[in-house]
Amino acid sequence: MTATALWHGKGSTLRDDHGVIATLPMYDRPETAAANDTLWSSVAKALGTDPCALTPGISPEVAWADPDLILSQTCGMPFKLWVKDDARYVASPDFRLPDTPPGYYHSVIIARADDPRPASDLLCARPIINQDHSQSGYNALWVYANARGTPLGSVLVSGSHHASAKAVAENTADVAAIDANTWRMITRWDLFATRLKVLARTPPTPAMPFICGPAQDPLCIRNALAEAIKTLTQEQQNTLGLYGLIVLSVDNYLAVPLPPNAQIAPTT
């Protein structure tokens, strides 16, 4: 396998004359950029890629559907709904989350630390989600509310887990579901986290899968990624919350229940 590409960080999708090369958009923030650079550079080296500088271009949703995609990470909900039809499963990340099986993750339900209202009131007030096709930000919140027989109020959409958590901290929203790996990053790097509290933790679901395009060999990509993770320093692994890979059956993703209105892929 040959390609000419260099991952430049920032979670961007890259394209050259050969097509989309790689995108790692799920845990993209300034503090993770250098570790992601190192991770992708190691993968590229293992795949025999000749690096060259590229310019960011298209959205993750478009990248996930591109046949020339070498490596990306998607979310369980879009993977179930449409990504699985365009891409090939590579592996699932081991986040080493407490009381959570390897290859799985969960969400935390957060609210303002000084808000005394019960969860049922918060869910009916100003719930906020990152995207309407997010497993950890939308579906997890819907499952949490549904299990309590509480309808969600008028749902706000922030665009990212970070923005959702900040909105709750700043009292422009009341409750959100944040994926546990993102929550670790928020509590590590964002001062507004001190104004938040965890109300509950959702049941584990399969973690955000790594994928590749249909023209790639997923076993080859998996081996390169696994070796690249091993070459990261302990601090780089801690920064990304990424400690290894687990191979799950695609059926594990297909078995996760979804909200009744989650049946259409987003417009890209």
QUIMOPE-V260220 format. One record per residue. N is the residue number from 1. RES is the residue in one letter. PSI is psi in radians with two decimals (none if undefined). OMEGA is omega in radians with two decimals (* if undefined). NEAR is the number of other C-alpha atoms within 10 Angstrom. Layout:
((N,RES,PSI,OMEGA,NEAR) (N,RES,PSI,OMEGA,NEAR))
This chain:
((1,M,2.25,3.10,8) (2,T,2.60,3.07,10) (3,A,2.89,3.09,18) (4,T,1.90,-3.05,18) (5,A,2.66,2.97,23) (6,L,2.12,3.05,22) (7,W,2.25,-3.06,27) (8,H,0.14,3.11,23) (9,G,-2.92,3.10,24) (10,K,0.18,3.08,20) (11,G,0.23,-3.03,23) (12,S,2.71,3.00,20) (13,T,2.41,-3.08,27) (14,L,2.52,3.12,24) (15,R,2.37,2.96,22) (16,D,-2.79,-3.10,16) (17,D,-0.35,3.14,9) (18,H,-0.17,-3.13,12) (19,G,-2.90,3.14,17) (20,V,2.36,-3.10,26) (21,I,-1.00,-3.08,26) (22,A,2.63,3.01,28) (23,T,2.35,3.09,29) (24,L,1.32,-2.95,23) (25,P,-0.19,-2.90,18) (26,M,-0.59,-3.12,16) (27,Y,0.96,-3.04,21) (28,D,1.99,3.02,16) (29,R,2.86,-3.06,15) (30,P,-0.61,-3.08,10) (31,E,-0.36,-3.11,14) (32,T,-0.11,-3.00,20) (33,A,-0.81,-3.09,19) (34,A,-0.71,3.13,15) (35,A,-0.68,3.08,19) (36,N,-0.67,3.07,27) (37,D,-0.83,-3.12,18) (38,T,-0.74,-3.14,20) (39,L,-0.90,-3.11,25) (40,W,-0.67,3.12,23) (41,S,-0.68,3.12,19) (42,S,-0.68,3.09,21) (43,V,-0.82,-3.12,23) (44,A,-0.73,3.13,27) (45,K,-0.76,-3.13,14) (46,A,-0.51,-3.13,16) (47,L,-0.01,3.13,18) (48,G,0.43,-3.12,13) (49,T,2.39,3.06,17) (50,D,1.88,-3.02,12) (51,P,2.52,2.95,14) (52,C,2.74,-3.06,12) (53,A,2.42,3.13,12) (54,L,2.94,-3.11,16) (55,T,2.35,3.11,13) (56,P,2.61,-3.07,18) (57,G,-1.03,-2.90,13) (58,I,2.94,-3.08,15) (59,S,2.76,3.08,14) (60,P,-0.69,-3.12,21) (61,E,-0.65,3.09,16) (62,V,-0.70,3.12,12) (63,A,-0.73,-3.10,28) (64,W,-0.46,-3.10,30) (65,A,-0.02,-3.05,19) (66,D,2.22,-3.11,19) (67,P,-0.34,-3.12,17) (68,D,0.08,-3.13,20) (69,L,2.25,3.07,26) (70,I,-0.82,-3.10,26) (71,L,2.37,2.98,27) (72,S,3.06,3.02,25) (73,Q,2.25,-3.13,24) (74,T,-3.04,-3.13,23) (75,C,2.66,-3.07,19) (76,G,-0.60,-3.09,24) (77,M,-0.90,3.06,24) (78,P,-0.55,3.09,22) (79,F,-0.77,3.13,26) (80,K,-0.70,-3.01,21) (81,L,-0.72,-3.08,17) (82,W,-0.48,-3.05,16) (83,V,-0.64,-3.13,20) (84,K,-0.40,-3.13,18) (85,D,-0.34,-3.08,11) (86,D,-0.41,-3.03,15) (87,A,3.00,3.13,27) (88,R,2.39,3.12,24) (89,Y,2.35,3.10,25) (90,V,-1.02,-3.12,26) (91,A,3.02,3.10,28) (92,S,2.52,-3.10,23) (93,P,2.54,2.97,23) (94,D,1.86,-3.11,21) (95,F,-0.15,-3.07,23) (96,R,0.85,3.10,18) (97,L,2.47,-3.11,17) (98,P,2.42,3.07,10) (99,D,0.54,-3.13,9) (100,T,2.27,-3.10,15) (101,P,2.58,3.03,17) (102,P,2.40,-3.10,21) (103,G,-0.05,3.12,23) (104,Y,2.90,3.01,21) (105,Y,3.14,3.09,25) (106,H,3.06,3.05,25) (107,S,2.69,2.97,26) (108,V,2.45,3.06,24) (109,I,2.09,-3.03,23) (110,I,2.70,3.05,24) (111,A,3.02,3.07,28) (112,R,2.47,-3.08,25) (113,A,-0.52,-3.09,15) (114,D,0.18,3.14,10) (115,D,1.98,-3.05,13) (116,P,-0.08,-3.05,10) (117,R,2.58,3.07,11) (118,P,2.84,-3.10,10) (119,A,-0.66,-3.12,20) (120,S,-0.67,3.12,14) (121,D,-0.70,-3.12,16) (122,L,-0.70,3.14,20) (123,L,-0.56,3.13,23) (124,C,-0.20,-3.05,17) (125,A,-1.65,-3.07,17) (126,R,1.24,3.05,19) (127,P,2.60,3.14,24) (128,I,2.46,3.11,30) (129,I,2.80,3.09,29) (130,N,-0.81,3.12,23) (131,Q,2.72,-3.13,19) (132,D,0.05,3.01,20) (133,H,0.57,3.13,24) (134,S,2.20,3.06,22) (135,Q,-0.87,-3.01,32) (136,S,-0.42,-3.09,31) (137,G,-0.53,-3.14,25) (138,Y,-1.01,-3.08,26) (139,N,-0.70,3.12,24) (140,A,-0.67,3.12,29) (141,L,-0.69,3.11,26) (142,W,-0.78,3.13,21) (143,V,-0.74,3.13,17) (144,Y,-0.80,3.14,22) (145,A,-0.74,-3.10,17) (146,N,-0.65,3.14,13) (147,A,-0.38,3.14,10) (148,R,0.06,-3.13,11) (149,G,0.49,-3.09,10) (150,T,2.09,3.09,16) (151,P,2.49,3.05,15) (152,L,2.48,3.06,20) (153,G,-2.85,3.12,14) (154,S,1.95,-2.96,12) (155,V,2.22,3.02,17) (156,L,2.67,3.13,18) (157,V,2.16,-3.03,17) (158,S,-0.54,-3.08,17) (159,G,-0.32,3.12,13) (160,S,2.74,3.06,16) (161,H,-0.74,-3.13,25) (162,H,-0.79,3.14,18) (163,A,-0.63,3.11,15) (164,S,-0.83,-3.14,28) (165,A,-0.71,3.13,31) (166,K,-0.67,3.13,22) (167,A,-0.69,3.09,20) (168,V,-0.79,3.14,24) (169,A,-0.60,-3.09,23) (170,E,0.13,3.06,14) (171,N,0.58,2.97,13) (172,T,-0.01,3.00,14) (173,A,2.93,-3.02,24) (174,D,-0.49,-3.05,25) (175,V,2.56,-3.13,30) (176,A,2.76,2.98,32) (177,A,2.21,-3.09,33) (178,I,2.28,-3.12,31) (179,D,2.52,-2.92,22) (180,A,-0.57,3.11,21) (181,N,-0.71,3.05,20) (182,T,-0.70,-3.14,20) (183,W,-0.65,3.07,21) (184,R,-0.71,3.14,16) (185,M,-0.74,3.13,20) (186,I,-0.80,-3.13,19) (187,T,-0.39,3.13,13) (188,R,-0.67,-2.93,11) (189,W,-0.25,-3.04,11) (190,D,2.13,-3.11,13) (191,L,-0.51,-3.10,10) (192,F,-0.25,3.13,16) (193,A,-0.46,3.14,20) (194,T,-0.25,3.13,12) (195,R,0.18,-3.08,16) (196,L,2.77,3.05,20) (197,K,2.73,3.09,16) (198,V,2.10,3.12,16) (199,L,-0.64,-3.05,16) (200,A,2.96,3.06,14) (201,R,2.35,-3.09,17) (202,T,2.83,3.06,19) (203,P,2.62,3.14,14) (204,P,2.55,2.98,17) (205,T,2.84,3.14,21) (206,P,2.37,-3.07,24) (207,A,2.87,-3.06,27) (208,M,2.00,-3.01,24) (209,P,2.52,2.91,26) (210,F,2.46,-3.08,23) (211,I,2.88,3.01,28) (212,C,2.93,3.12,30) (213,G,2.84,-3.08,24) (214,P,-0.30,3.13,18) (215,A,-0.13,-3.08,13) (216,Q,2.83,3.04,19) (217,D,1.88,-3.07,15) (218,P,-0.54,3.11,21) (219,L,-0.70,3.09,12) (220,C,-0.80,3.12,14) (221,I,-0.75,-3.13,22) (222,R,-0.80,-3.13,23) (223,N,-0.72,3.13,16) (224,A,-0.73,-3.13,18) (225,L,-0.74,3.13,25) (226,A,-0.76,3.12,19) (227,E,-0.66,3.14,17) (228,A,-0.71,3.11,20) (229,I,-0.68,3.13,21) (230,K,-0.53,-3.11,15) (231,T,-0.20,3.08,14) (232,L,2.56,3.03,19) (233,T,2.89,3.10,12) (234,Q,-0.69,-3.14,13) (235,E,-0.69,3.09,10) (236,Q,-0.71,3.07,19) (237,Q,-0.74,3.11,20) (238,N,-0.64,3.13,17) (239,T,-0.76,-3.13,19) (240,L,-0.27,-3.02,22) (241,G,0.50,-3.02,22) (242,L,2.07,-3.02,18) (243,Y,-0.12,3.14,18) (244,G,-3.03,-3.13,20) (245,L,2.57,3.05,22) (246,I,2.38,3.10,18) (247,V,2.02,3.10,15) (248,L,2.81,2.98,18) (249,S,2.47,3.05,12) (250,V,-0.49,3.12,16) (251,D,-0.48,3.09,9) (252,N,-0.63,3.11,12) (253,Y,-0.69,-3.10,21) (254,L,-0.38,-3.09,16) (255,A,-0.18,-3.11,11) (256,V,2.16,3.13,14) (257,P,2.56,-3.12,13) (258,L,2.75,3.05,19) (259,P,2.65,-3.07,15) (260,P,-0.35,-3.11,6) (261,N,0.19,-3.06,8) (262,A,1.13,-3.03,15) (263,Q,0.00,-3.04,14) (264,I,2.32,3.08,10) (265,A,2.61,-3.14,13) (266,P,2.70,3.04,11) (267,T,2.27,-3.10,6) (268,T,none,*,8))
